[in-house]
Structures are given as structure tokens and as C-alpha cells.
Amino acid sequence: MAVLKKTVNCPRRMTVYAIFDVLDKLSSVYEQELAGDITARVNVFDNLNDFALAVTQQGDSSIIHISLLHPAAGLTEQGQQRALGFLMDSIVQHIENEANTMTDKREEAR
């Protein structure tokens, strides 16, 4: 199973919201499990894949964990890594964009 994890400077709650925002933008079908994990069916590069996403807190940061549970039929190992990377990059970019928007609003308020 292909797995990717990344640490982001964002509280866990905001990271989870960012994941849901990205999944919504990608028109994904998802559900949150009792333990807090998110399972999602996401179309990445015209390949429908099933992912598991989780977020753990580490101090002021969060760690995003993404696992590719069921890759699209015929998807190569490289394709699986690209799908994981695309989803992770989309989430991290969303977090960075939100942080920049909040900074800009604070500066405008001064």
C-alpha cells in the first residue's frame, strides 16, 4: 500500500477542514470514520482511487497521513505515487493559501 505523510504548521482542526475543502473541490465521495480517519474516493488524473486520510497533532503542527487503499485498475507504482503527491500537494497548498489570506486580512485591518 502506498503511503505519504507530511508535517504542516497548522493546528489539527484546521488541517482536517482543509482536507474536507480539497475533497469537496475535487468532487470526492468521502466519509469520516469513528476514529477520525477519512476515507475518500477521489478522481486523480482520470483515475478513481480510494484513499484513507488521517491527521495527528504534534505540538503546534499537524501530520497529514494519506494511504492509497485501492488504486485504480492498472495504475503503476509511479502513478500511485503521483496520485498521492497530487492529493497531498493540493491539501498543503490549500493550507498555505488560507494562511496567506488570514495574514492579508490582518494587515488590511491595521
C-alpha positions in Angstrom: 0.0 0.0 0.0 1.4 3.4 -1.0 1.6 5.9 1.9 2.7 9.5 2.2 2.9 11.8 5.2 3.8 15.4 5.7 4.1 17.8 8.6 2.4 21.2 8.3 2.5 24.2 10.6 -1.3 24.2 11.2 -3.5 23.0 14.1 -5.1 19.6 13.6 -8.7 21.0 13.4 -7.8 23.5 10.6 -5.9 20.7 8.7 -8.9 18.5 8.8 -11.1 21.4 7.5 -8.5 21.9 4.7 -8.8 18.2 3.8 -12.6 18.4 3.5 -12.3 21.6 1.4 -10.0 19.9 -1.0 -12.1 16.8 -1.2 -15.1 18.9 -1.9 -13.3 20.8 -4.7 -12.3 17.5 -6.3 -16.0 16.3 -6.1 -14.9 13.4 -4.0 -17.2 11.0 -2.2 -16.0 10.6 1.4 -16.9 9.7 5.0 -15.3 10.2 8.4 -14.8 7.1 10.4 -15.4 7.0 14.2 -11.7 7.0 14.9 -11.3 10.3 12.9 -9.9 8.8 9.8 -11.4 9.9 6.5 -12.0 7.5 3.6 -12.4 9.1 0.2 -12.9 8.0 -3.4 -11.0 10.7 -5.4 -10.6 11.1 -9.2 -7.0 12.0 -9.8 -5.8 12.3 -13.3 -8.8 10.4 -14.6 -8.2 7.5 -12.3 -10.7 6.7 -9.5 -8.7 5.8 -6.3 -9.7 5.0 -2.7 -7.7 6.9 -0.1 -7.5 6.9 3.7 -6.5 10.2 5.3 -5.7 11.0 8.9 -4.3 13.9 10.8 -2.3 13.7 14.0 -1.2 16.6 16.2 2.4 17.2 17.1 2.8 20.3 19.2 1.7 23.3 17.2 1.9 21.3 14.0 0.0 18.5 12.3 1.0 15.4 10.4 -1.1 14.5 7.4 -1.2 10.8 6.6 -2.5 9.6 3.2 -2.7 6.0 2.2 -3.8 4.7 -1.2 -6.2 1.9 -0.2 -7.4 0.8 -3.6 -5.6 2.3 -6.7 -7.4 2.4 -10.0 -7.1 -0.7 -12.1 -3.8 -0.8 -14.0 -2.3 2.2 -12.1 1.5 1.8 -12.0 3.6 2.3 -8.9 4.7 5.7 -10.3 1.0 6.6 -11.0 0.2 5.7 -7.4 2.9 8.0 -6.1 1.7 10.8 -8.4 -1.9 10.4 -7.1 -0.7 10.5 -3.5 1.5 13.5 -4.3 -1.2 15.4 -6.1 -3.7 14.9 -3.2 -1.0 15.9 -0.6 0.1 18.9 -2.6 -3.5 20.1 -3.0 -4.1 19.9 0.7 -0.8 21.7 1.6 -1.4 24.4 -1.0 -4.9 25.0 0.4 -3.5 25.4 3.9 -0.8 27.8 2.7 -3.4 29.8 0.7 -5.7 30.1 3.8 -2.8 31.2 6.0 -1.8 33.9 3.4 -5.4 35.1 3.2 -5.6 35.4 7.0 -2.3 37.3 7.1 -3.5 39.7 4.4 -6.8 40.4 6.2 -4.9 41.1 9.5 -2.6 43.6 7.6 -5.6 45.3 6.0 -7.2 45.7 9.4 -4.2 47.7 10.7 
